Amino acid sequence: MTELKLLALDEDDLAILSAHCQDAVVRAADLSFERAAGRFLVPMNRFVWEEAAARRGFLARRRPYERRRAVLHFDRVRRVSQTGVLVGDPDQVLALLALRFTPGEAPSGLVELVFAGGSAIRLEVECIEAQLADLGAAWSTQNRPDHAREDFELPG
């Protein structure tokens, strides 16, 4: 498989990025906000759902799943806030469940990175401008993410 490179400029594009980032593993220590550039970086180990979905039949099920090193970044970020995330903590590992957009005064709004366990990072953005890029070869894993639908809900 070739390396994935995606760009999001609207809410529909962001939904596609969200699907490709679902169940990515993120170290809080790797998250960074470059305030002067207005850029928020999310390095991750992404579960390769597009390959997992293509697995069919007995032999395909025996093939291992894949993860890839990738980076998601958002531009035109004005402000960052978080709930339950200790940005910079070397011991905190997060499971990214979804990316959501709440419109504000067009084209601005709020991008939410929703993590398992009710944690979230909220980015106040001038507009949606995000990119996801794989950084290298895939490695195999026998584990396929599995979680309850409640994991996608944020408390109050």
Secondary structure by P-SEA (a helix, b strand, c coil): ccbbbbbbccaaaaaaaaaaacbbbbbcccccccccccbbbbbccccaaaaaaacccccccccccccccbbbbbcccccccccccccccccbbbbbcbbbbbbccccbbbbbbccccccbbbbbcccbbbbbbbcbbbbbbccccccccccccccc
